[in-house]
């Protein structure tokens, strides 16, 4: 029979006791001890921030460039569409929130295709 320390009041208690005689804390209750282990782990855990940044700035910039490239003249539209495509791609690969980046990628692709078709037809 070994003596252990009560987690609640820090008094010595037999490891075969059902509860602490001083405070009544359950000693051999499996559910309680699992809860305490989890609680102790949570209290001692150091929470690290997510590896991915919270806001997708390149995605927003890619969206804006992609939207603007739809309205650019043909030759300039090609370059702005490529720039929007590149910035949106960075937003998709490096950030958790990808909605605006995907939209920027689609808009840039559409602007690129329209600009190339326009250059071929009116070039």
FENNORBEL-V750244 format. One record per run of one state. SS is the DSSP state (helix for helix, strand for strand, loop for the rest). FROM is the first residue (numbers start at 1). TO is the last residue. If there is no record, write none. Layout:
# FENNORBEL-V750244
SS:FROM:TO
SS:FROM:TO
This chain:
# FENNORBEL-V750244
loop:1:2
strand:3:5
loop:6:11
strand:12:14
loop:15:18
strand:19:19
loop:20:25
strand:26:26
loop:27:29
helix:30:44
loop:45:56
helix:57:69
loop:70:73
helix:74:94
loop:95:98
helix:99:122
loop:123:123
